[in-house]
Amino acid sequence: MSSERKTALVVGVCFILTFVGSIPALAFYAPLLGHPEYVISGSADWSISVGAFLELIVVVTNIGTAVALYPVMKATHEGFALAYIAERIVESMLIALGIVSLLAVVLLRRQFVDGDGADSAAYVSTARSLIAVHDVTFLLGPAFGAPLGNGLLLGWMMFR
C-alpha cells in the first residue's frame, strides 16, 4: 500500500469515527442536557458515561485527522497546515472540557444520592452551571471550530 493510500485510509477512518462518536453522544446526554434536576434524581449514569466515551473518541479522531493530513497539506502551505492542527487541538480540548463538566454533574449526583441529603437547590444550581459550561464549550468547539478548521482551512488547502 502506498504512503498516500495509507494517509487517505487513516484520514477517512478518523473522519468516519468523528461522526460515529459525535452524533450519538448528544442522544446519550439527553437525560442530563436541559434537565439539571438529573443531579437529584435516581437516574442511571451509564448513558452519560457512554456519551462521554463517544466524545473522547471524537477528541482523539479530531487530532488524528489533522496530524494525518499534515504531510499532504504542508505541500500547499505549511503555515496553514500547522494552523489546521492547532485549530483541531483547540477544538478537541474544548470538547474535553465539556466532557469533564458533564461528568462532574454525574459525580455530584452520586454525592447527593450517597450524601446526607444536603440542600437539593444547591446541587441543581451547580448542575445548571456545569451544563452551561458544556453548552459554551460546544459553541466554541465544534460549532465554531469545525467551520473554521474543516470549512475554511482544510477546504482552501484541498482546493489548492
C-alpha positions as CSV (number, residue, x, y, z in Angstrom):
1,M,0.0,0.0,0.0
2,S,1.4,3.4,-1.0
3,S,2.1,6.1,1.5
4,E,-0.7,8.3,0.0
5,R,-3.1,5.4,0.2
6,K,-2.3,4.8,3.9
7,T,-2.8,8.5,4.6
8,A,-6.1,8.5,2.9
9,L,-7.2,5.4,4.8
10,V,-6.2,6.9,8.2
11,V,-7.9,10.3,7.4
12,G,-11.1,8.5,6.2
13,V,-11.3,6.3,9.2
14,C,-10.7,9.3,11.5
15,F,-13.4,11.3,9.8
16,I,-15.9,8.5,10.0
17,L,-15.1,7.8,13.7
18,T,-15.6,11.6,14.3
19,F,-19.2,11.4,13.1
20,V,-19.8,8.0,14.7
21,G,-18.8,9.4,18.0
22,S,-20.2,12.9,17.9
23,I,-23.8,12.4,16.6
24,P,-25.0,9.7,19.1
25,A,-23.2,11.3,22.0
26,L,-25.9,14.0,22.1
27,A,-28.6,11.4,22.4
28,F,-26.8,9.7,25.3
29,Y,-26.6,13.1,27.1
30,A,-30.4,13.6,26.8
31,P,-31.2,12.7,30.4
32,L,-28.8,15.5,31.6
33,L,-28.8,18.3,29.0
34,G,-31.7,20.6,29.7
35,H,-32.6,18.7,32.8
36,P,-30.4,19.9,35.7
37,E,-32.8,18.1,38.1
38,Y,-30.9,15.0,37.0
39,V,-28.4,15.7,39.8
40,I,-31.0,15.0,42.4
41,S,-32.7,12.1,40.6
42,G,-32.1,8.4,40.7
43,S,-31.2,8.3,37.0
44,A,-28.7,5.9,35.7
45,D,-25.2,7.2,34.9
46,W,-24.4,4.8,32.2
47,S,-26.0,6.9,29.5
48,I,-23.8,10.0,30.3
49,S,-20.7,7.7,30.6
50,V,-21.3,6.3,27.1
51,G,-21.8,9.8,25.7
52,A,-18.5,10.9,27.3
53,F,-16.7,7.8,25.9
54,L,-18.0,8.6,22.4
55,E,-16.9,12.2,22.7
56,L,-13.5,11.0,23.8
57,I,-13.3,9.2,20.5
58,V,-14.1,12.5,18.8
59,V,-11.3,14.2,20.7
60,V,-8.7,11.6,19.5
61,T,-10.0,11.4,15.9
62,N,-10.1,15.2,15.5
63,I,-6.5,15.5,16.3
64,G,-5.7,12.3,14.4
65,T,-7.3,13.8,11.2
66,A,-5.2,16.9,11.4
67,V,-1.9,15.1,12.1
68,A,-2.5,12.5,9.4
69,L,-3.3,15.2,6.8
70,Y,-0.3,17.4,7.7
71,P,2.2,15.7,5.3
72,V,-0.3,16.3,2.4
73,M,-1.3,19.8,3.4
74,K,2.2,21.2,4.1
75,A,2.9,20.9,0.4
76,T,0.3,23.6,-0.2
77,H,1.0,25.9,2.7
78,E,3.0,24.8,5.8
79,G,1.7,27.6,7.9
80,F,-2.0,26.8,7.2
81,A,-1.3,23.1,7.7
82,L,0.1,23.9,11.2
83,A,-2.9,26.3,11.8
84,Y,-5.2,23.4,11.0
85,I,-3.5,21.1,13.5
86,A,-3.7,23.9,16.1
87,E,-7.3,24.6,15.5
88,R,-8.2,20.9,15.8
89,I,-6.3,20.6,19.1
90,V,-8.1,23.7,20.5
91,E,-11.5,22.3,19.3
92,S,-10.7,18.9,20.9
93,M,-9.6,20.5,24.2
94,L,-12.9,22.4,24.3
95,I,-14.8,19.2,23.7
96,A,-12.8,17.6,26.5
97,L,-13.7,20.4,28.9
98,G,-17.4,19.9,28.1
99,I,-17.0,16.2,28.8
100,V,-15.4,17.0,32.2
101,S,-18.2,19.4,33.1
102,L,-20.9,16.7,32.4
103,L,-19.0,14.0,34.3
104,A,-18.8,16.4,37.2
105,V,-22.6,16.5,37.3
106,V,-22.6,12.7,37.4
107,L,-20.2,12.8,40.3
108,L,-22.4,15.4,42.1
109,R,-25.4,13.2,41.6
110,R,-23.6,10.3,43.2
111,Q,-22.5,12.5,46.0
112,F,-26.1,13.7,46.5
113,V,-27.5,10.2,46.5
114,D,-24.9,8.9,48.8
115,G,-24.7,12.1,50.9
116,D,-26.5,13.4,53.9
117,G,-29.5,14.9,51.9
118,A,-28.0,18.3,51.6
119,D,-29.8,21.2,50.0
120,S,-31.0,20.0,46.7
121,A,-31.3,23.6,45.3
122,A,-27.6,24.0,45.6
123,Y,-27.0,20.8,43.7
124,V,-29.4,21.8,40.9
125,S,-27.8,25.3,40.7
126,T,-24.3,23.7,40.4
127,A,-25.6,21.3,37.8
128,R,-27.0,24.2,35.8
129,S,-23.6,25.9,35.9
130,L,-21.8,22.8,34.7
131,I,-24.3,22.2,32.0
132,A,-23.8,25.8,30.9
133,V,-20.1,25.2,30.7
134,H,-20.8,22.2,28.4
135,D,-23.1,24.4,26.2
136,V,-20.5,27.1,25.9
137,T,-17.7,24.7,25.1
138,F,-19.9,23.1,22.4
139,L,-20.5,26.5,20.8
140,L,-16.8,27.4,20.9
141,G,-15.5,24.0,19.9
142,P,-17.5,22.0,17.3
143,A,-19.9,24.7,16.3
144,F,-17.2,27.4,15.7
145,G,-14.1,25.3,15.3
146,A,-15.3,22.9,12.7
147,P,-16.4,25.5,10.2
148,L,-13.2,27.4,10.7
149,G,-10.9,24.3,10.6
150,N,-12.7,21.9,8.2
151,G,-14.5,24.6,6.3
152,L,-12.0,27.3,5.7
153,L,-8.5,25.9,6.3
154,L,-9.0,22.4,5.1
155,G,-11.3,23.4,2.3
156,W,-8.9,26.1,1.0
157,M,-5.9,23.7,1.1
158,M,-7.8,20.9,-0.6
159,F,-8.9,23.4,-3.3
160,R,-5.3,24.4,-3.9
